[in-house]
Amino acid sequence: MPVESGSSAAARQAKQKRKSHSLSIRRTNSTEQDRSGLQRDMLEGQDSKLPLSLRSNLLDLFSQIEREFENLYIENLELRREIETLNDRLAAEGQTFEGADLAKGALKTKASHSTSQLSQKLKTTYKASTSKIVSSFKATTSRAVCQLVKEYVGHRDGIWDLSVTRTQPVVLGTASADHSAMLWSIETGKCLLKYMGHQGSVNSIKFHPTEQMALTASGDQTAHIWRYMVQLPTPQPVADISQTPCEDDVDFSDKDEADGEAEGPNDCPSIRVATTTLRSHQGVVIAADWLVGGKQVVTASWDRAANLYDVETSELVHSLTGHDQELTHCCTHPTQRLVVTSSRDTTFRLWDFRDPSIHSVNVFQGHTDTVTSAVFTMGDNVVSGSDDRTVKVWDLKNMRSPIATIRTDSAVNRISVSVNQKIIALPHDNRQVRLFDMSGVRLARLPRSNRQGHRRMVCCSAWCEDNTTCNLFTCGFDRQAIGWNINIPALLQEK
């Protein structure tokens, strides 16, 4: 008996399908005349406002739709029969497929078991590695209260650095990219003096520990020492600004409200000649600071060197070389002859001048990107900030690894540490300023909205320990400096 091939069987089924379809159509057409006669009788017997011809056309259309549905219904029935036939054939061969499914099921069970174990390990590792990051973003239960007190507006370009005098009268100094440095009255916000002796951007400003002298570093490859004499104006009553919690203020707008060129103070006296000019760098002088006692200064430059000068003779005492790339900052210890320099080579170095005969240096590689600043605290700690979005707290007695690491969501610029309250102020590229304690616990975030706060990158922060009105100052590339009053609860200070 000949066996029918698969192709011939499929062709035969297709022919049968076409035959049944044509039969259904002919069967439908044979009754079409009877239906049309009944429809006409119904049209004549029904009461309708539609014309007879329109009603007849509608009935014809509905009858055509009905025929189409009948054809689709017949095809659907045929497809169901074919599906049932295939199911019966698969059921007859069910033993072989069932065995294969069982084998696959066993493999799937093993795979799922091993996958679940691996995923559990990954989850545990992820939680352990991110627990410190999450803790950095969490706020404490007792929230600090921050109040914007005064804005200092007058520079024509971004402000890179600021500092507060260590002697009376207490004034604020700012260094700007508009080639000038300004001294401000903290209480009134008025400009008291303007220094215009540099030919390039003023990148840093620091005040002498005991005398009315300022040290500025500039992009003109020099550092200037200049004397100042200012008289504070009569303080005016401060406007009543409601205290604002520091956490999670909504940023309502990103618009720069001060894009227009700010007008400098017309009645502000100016100085154009420096008392001492320090020249020996071959690149931009990015920062400078006074050593303890005020008889020597250290400068940091893009020529990859830091220089130690004698203030009285203006002579170069030491050239501190070793960094592989441009320096970004330098800072001196408040009570000891120690200097720390930071660089774009992802390191910062500790230079020890306590022994006149031995000048030791230690290199620290705790960051993965540019170290933007490294500062001393009053104790034995160094705090470093970086473009890798971390801030690390180091112990001078054991600098092998940081004692605390703060992870943030933006690059960190020139940081500062409060001597009295031991609080770290972190200025960010994303216009935020955050406060942390020395153990890495987040205390607050300064308000930032379209009504207050910085509108562009925050470049630097500086604490003022002697002034009760403003105890923190920040400056940014929005051409303004801001004075803040930070109120930290006693419970947080005890921690």
C-alpha positions in Angstrom: 0.0 0.0 0.0 1.6 3.3 -1.0 2.4 5.8 1.7 1.2 9.3 1.2 4.0 11.8 1.6 3.8 14.8 3.9 3.7 17.3 1.0 0.9 15.5 -0.8 -1.1 15.2 2.4 -0.7 18.9 3.0 -1.8 19.7 -0.5 -4.9 17.4 -0.1 -5.9 19.2 3.1 -5.5 22.6 1.4 -7.7 21.4 -1.5 -10.4 20.1 0.9 -10.3 23.4 2.8 -10.8 25.4 -0.4 -13.6 23.0 -1.5 -15.4 23.4 1.8 -15.0 27.2 1.6 -16.5 27.3 -2.0 -19.3 25.1 -0.9 -20.2 27.3 1.9 -20.2 30.3 -0.4 -22.4 28.6 -2.9 -24.7 27.4 -0.2 -25.0 31.0 1.0 -25.6 32.3 -2.6 -28.4 29.8 -3.1 -30.4 31.3 -0.3 -29.7 34.8 -1.2 -32.8 35.2 -3.4 -35.1 34.0 -0.7 -33.5 36.3 1.8 -33.8 39.3 -0.5 -37.5 38.5 -0.9 -38.1 38.3 2.8 -36.1 41.6 3.3 -38.3 43.4 0.8 -41.5 42.1 2.5 -40.1 43.3 5.9 -39.2 46.7 4.5 -42.7 47.2 3.1 -44.3 46.1 6.4 -42.1 48.3 8.7 -42.8 51.9 9.5 -39.6 54.0 9.0 -38.8 57.6 8.1 -35.9 56.4 5.8 -36.6 56.1 2.1 -37.2 52.6 0.8 -34.1 52.7 -1.5 -31.8 53.8 1.4 -33.2 51.1 3.6 -32.7 48.5 0.8 -29.0 49.6 0.4 -28.5 49.3 4.1 -30.0 45.8 4.2 -27.7 44.7 1.3 -24.7 46.0 3.2 -25.6 44.2 6.3 -26.2 41.0 4.4 -22.7 41.2 2.9 -21.3 41.7 6.3 -23.2 38.7 7.6 -21.8 36.6 4.8 -18.3 37.7 5.6 -18.8 36.7 9.2 -20.2 33.3 8.1 -17.1 32.6 6.1 -14.8 33.6 8.9 -16.8 31.4 11.3 -16.5 28.4 9.0 -12.7 28.9 8.7 -12.4 29.2 12.4 -14.2 25.8 12.8 -11.8 24.2 10.4 -8.8 25.5 12.2 -10.1 24.2 15.5 -10.5 20.8 13.9 -6.9 20.9 12.7 -5.7 21.9 16.1 -7.5 19.0 17.7 -6.0 16.6 15.2 -2.5 17.8 16.0 -3.1 17.6 19.7 -4.3 14.0 19.3 -1.1 13.2 17.4 1.1 14.8 20.0 -0.8 13.0 22.8 0.0 9.6 21.0 3.8 10.5 21.1 3.6 11.9 24.6 6.1 9.4 26.2 9.2 10.6 24.4 8.4 14.3 24.9 7.5 13.7 28.5 10.9 12.1 29.2 12.7 15.0 27.5 10.7 17.5 29.5 11.6 15.7 32.7 15.3 15.9 31.9 15.0 19.5 31.0 13.1 20.1 34.2 15.9 18.5 36.3 18.5 20.7 34.5 16.4 23.8 35.1 16.0 22.9 38.8 19.8 22.7 39.2 20.4 25.8 37.2 17.8 27.8 39.1 19.3 26.6 42.4 22.8 27.6 41.5 21.6 30.9 40.1 19.7 31.7 43.3 22.8 31.0 45.3 24.9 33.3 43.1 22.3 36.0 43.1 22.1 35.8 46.9 25.9 36.2 47.1 25.8 39.2 44.8 23.1 40.8 46.8 25.0 40.3 50.0 28.2 41.7 48.5 26.3 44.6 47.0 24.7 45.5 50.3 28.0 45.3 52.1 29.8 47.5 49.6 27.1 50.1 49.3 26.2 50.4 53.0 28.8 53.1 53.5 27.6 55.0 50.5 24.0 54.9 51.6 25.0 56.0 55.1 26.7 59.1 53.6 23.5 60.3 52.1 21.3 59.6 55.2 20.5 62.5 57.4 20.6 62.5 61.1 17.4 62.7 63.1 18.3 66.1 64.6 18.6 68.4 61.5 20.9 71.4 61.5 19.3 74.7 60.7 21.0 76.9 58.1 20.1 80.5 57.4 21.3 82.7 54.5 22.3 86.0 56.1 24.1 88.1 53.5 25.1 88.1 49.8 28.3 89.8 48.7 27.9 90.9 45.0 30.3 93.1 43.1 32.7 90.9 41.2 32.5 90.8 37.4 33.5 87.2 37.1 33.5 84.0 39.0 34.9 83.9 42.6 37.5 81.2 43.0 38.5 81.6 46.7 37.5 83.3 49.9 38.9 83.7 53.4 38.2 85.5 56.7 40.8 87.6 58.5 42.3 86.2 61.7 42.7 89.7 63.3 40.4 92.6 64.0 38.6 94.0 62.2 37.1 90.8 60.9 36.4 91.1 57.2 35.8 88.7 54.3 38.2 88.5 51.4 37.3 87.1 47.9 39.5 86.3 44.9 38.0 86.4 41.5 38.7 85.6 37.9 38.1 89.3 37.1 41.8 90.0 38.1 40.8 91.5 41.5 40.4 90.7 45.1 37.9 92.4 47.4 37.5 92.9 51.1 33.9 93.0 52.4 32.1 94.1 55.6 30.5 90.9 56.9 27.7 92.8 58.6 26.6 95.2 55.8 27.8 93.3 52.7 29.6 96.4 51.3 33.0 96.4 49.6 35.7 98.0 51.8 38.7 97.6 49.6 39.6 96.4 46.1 43.1 95.0 45.2 43.9 95.4 41.4 47.6 94.6 41.3 47.4 91.3 39.4 47.4 90.9 35.6 45.6 87.6 35.7 42.8 85.7 37.5 43.2 85.9 41.3 43.0 82.3 42.3 43.6 82.4 46.1 43.5 84.8 49.1 44.8 84.2 52.6 45.3 86.6 55.5 48.3 87.0 57.8 47.8 85.5 61.2 48.6 88.6 63.2 48.9 91.6 60.8 46.7 93.4 58.3 48.4 91.7 55.3 46.9 89.6 52.5 48.5 87.0 50.3 47.0 86.5 46.8 48.0 84.0 44.1 47.3 84.7 40.4 47.3 83.3 36.9 50.0 85.9 36.0 52.5 83.4 37.6 53.1 85.5 40.7 52.0 85.8 44.3 51.5 89.2 45.9 51.6 90.3 49.5 49.8 93.6 50.2 48.8 95.6 53.2 45.4 96.9 53.8 43.6 99.3 56.2 39.9 99.3 56.4 37.2 100.8 58.6 34.0 98.9 59.2 30.8 100.8 58.5 28.0 101.1 61.0 26.1 97.8 60.9 22.5 98.0 59.7 19.6 95.9 61.1 19.5 92.5 59.4 16.3 91.6 57.6 14.3 88.9 59.3 14.9 85.8 57.3 13.0 82.7 58.6 15.2 79.8 59.5 15.2 77.1 56.9 16.0 73.4 57.5 19.0 72.4 55.5 17.7 69.1 54.1 16.4 68.5 50.6 15.2 72.0 49.5 13.5 71.8 46.1 15.4 73.3 43.2 12.6 75.3 41.5 14.6 76.7 38.7 18.0 76.4 37.0 17.9 79.9 35.5 20.8 82.2 36.1 19.3 85.3 37.5 22.6 87.2 37.6 23.8 86.4 34.1 24.0 90.1 33.4 27.3 91.9 34.1 27.3 92.9 37.8 28.3 96.4 38.5 31.2 96.8 40.9 31.1 99.2 43.8 31.9 102.7 42.6 32.9 104.2 45.9 35.2 101.3 46.9 38.9 102.4 47.4 41.5 100.3 45.6 45.1 99.3 45.8 47.2 98.7 42.6 50.7 98.1 43.9 51.8 95.1 46.0 54.1 95.3 49.0 56.0 92.2 47.9 55.9 90.2 44.7 57.0 86.6 44.6 58.3 85.5 41.2 59.8 82.1 40.4 57.0 79.9 39.0 56.8 79.0 35.4 53.0 78.5 35.4 49.7 79.6 37.0 50.0 80.1 40.8 46.8 78.4 41.9 47.1 78.8 45.7 49.2 80.2 48.5 49.2 80.2 52.3 51.1 81.5 55.3 53.2 79.2 57.4 52.7 79.4 61.2 54.2 82.7 62.5 53.7 84.5 59.2 57.4 84.8 58.3 57.2 82.4 55.3 54.6 81.6 52.7 54.1 78.6 50.4 52.7 78.7 46.9 51.4 76.0 44.6 51.6 76.2 40.8 50.6 74.5 37.6 54.4 74.0 36.9 54.1 71.0 39.2 56.1 72.6 42.1 55.3 74.3 45.4 57.7 77.1 46.5 58.6 78.2 50.0 59.5 81.9 50.3 60.8 84.2 53.0 58.4 87.1 53.4 61.0 89.7 54.4 63.5 89.0 51.7 61.2 87.6 49.0 63.7 84.9 48.3 63.0 81.3 47.4 63.9 79.1 50.3 62.8 75.7 49.0 61.2 74.3 45.8 59.0 71.4 46.6 59.0 69.1 43.6 57.7 65.6 43.1 54.1 65.9 41.8 53.6 64.4 38.3 50.9 66.9 37.2 49.7 70.4 38.0 49.1 71.3 41.6 45.6 72.4 42.7 45.9 73.6 46.3 48.2 74.0 49.2 47.5 74.4 52.9 49.6 74.9 56.1 49.0 73.6 59.6 47.7 76.2 62.0 50.3 75.4 64.8 53.1 73.4 63.2 55.5 73.8 60.3 53.6 71.3 58.0 52.5 71.8 54.5 50.1 69.7 52.4 49.9 70.0 48.6 47.3 68.4 46.3 47.6 67.7 42.6 45.9 66.4 39.5 48.1 63.3 39.7 45.4 61.9 42.2 47.8 62.3 45.2 48.5 64.8 47.9 51.8 65.2 49.8 52.7 66.1 53.3 55.9 68.2 53.7 57.5 68.4 57.1 59.6 71.5 58.0 59.6 71.1 61.7 63.3 70.0 61.7 65.4 72.6 59.9 67.9 70.0 58.8 65.5 67.4 57.5 62.6 68.1 55.1 60.6 64.9 54.8 57.7 64.2 52.4 55.0 61.6 52.4 52.9 60.7 49.4 49.3 59.6 49.8 47.3 57.9 47.1 43.9 57.6 48.4 41.9 59.0 45.5 41.2 58.0 41.9 40.9 61.4 40.4 42.3 65.0 40.8 42.7 65.9 44.5 41.2 69.4 44.5 42.1 70.3 48.1 43.7 69.0 51.2 43.4 70.9 54.5 44.6 70.5 58.1 42.3 70.5 61.1 43.3 71.9 64.5 44.1 68.4 65.7 46.1 65.7 63.9 43.8 65.2 60.9 44.0 66.0 57.2 40.8 66.2 55.1 41.1 65.7 51.3 38.6 66.3 48.6 38.6 65.1 45.0 37.0 65.1 41.7 36.2 61.4 42.3 33.3 62.6 44.4 34.8 61.5 47.7 36.2 63.2 50.8 38.6 61.4 53.1 39.6 62.1 56.7 43.2 61.0 57.6 45.0 60.7 60.8 48.5 62.2 60.8 49.8 59.5 63.1 48.6 56.7 60.8 48.1 57.8 57.2 48.0 54.4 55.6 44.3 54.4 55.2 41.6 57.0 55.9 39.6 56.9 59.1 36.5 58.1 57.3 35.3 58.3 53.7 32.5 60.5 52.5 30.9 59.6 49.1 28.9 62.2 47.3 27.1 62.7 44.0 29.3 65.4 42.6 33.0 66.5 42.4 34.2 68.3 45.5 36.1 71.6 45.3 38.0 73.5 48.0 36.8 72.3 51.4 37.1 73.8 54.8 36.9 72.5 58.4 35.4 74.3 61.3 37.9 74.5 64.2 35.3 74.8 67.0 32.5 72.6 65.7 34.7 70.2 63.7 32.4 70.3 60.7 33.5 69.8 57.1 31.9 72.0 54.5 31.8 70.5 51.0 31.3 72.8 48.0 30.3 70.8 44.9 30.2 71.3 41.1 26.5 70.7 41.1 25.9 74.0 43.1 25.3 72.2 46.4 27.1 72.7 49.7 26.9 69.8 52.2 28.0 69.6 55.8 29.6 66.5 57.5 31.2 65.7 60.8 34.7 64.2 61.1 33.3 60.7 61.3 31.6 61.0 57.9 28.1 61.5 59.1 26.0 63.9 57.0 24.7 66.8 59.0 23.0 69.1 56.5 22.7 70.5 53.0 22.6 74.3 52.6 19.4 75.6 51.0 19.5 75.9 47.2 16.6 77.1 45.1 15.7 79.9 42.7 15.3 82.2 45.7 18.5 81.6 47.6 21.8 79.7 47.3 24.3 79.4 44.5 23.2 79.2 40.8 26.4 77.8 39.5 29.4 75.7 40.6 30.4 76.4 44.3 34.2 76.8 44.3 35.2 77.2 47.9 34.0 77.4 51.5 35.5 79.1 54.6 34.5 79.1 58.3 34.6 82.1 60.5 35.0 81.2 64.2 34.9 84.7 65.6 31.7 86.2 64.0 28.3 85.4 65.4 26.3 86.6 62.4 27.9 84.4 59.8 30.0 81.4 60.6 30.3 79.9 57.1 31.0 81.6 53.8 30.8 80.1 50.3 31.6 81.4 46.9 30.9 80.3 43.3 31.1 80.9 39.7 27.8 82.9 39.9 30.0 85.9 40.9 28.8 86.1 44.4 29.8 85.1 47.9 27.2 84.1 50.5 27.3 84.3 54.3 25.5 81.6 56.3 24.5 81.1 59.9 24.8 77.4 60.7 23.2 76.2 63.9 24.2 72.7 64.9 22.3 71.1 67.8 24.3 70.3 70.9 23.7 66.6 70.5 25.4 66.5 67.1 28.4 68.5 68.4 28.9 66.0 71.2 29.0 63.2 68.7 
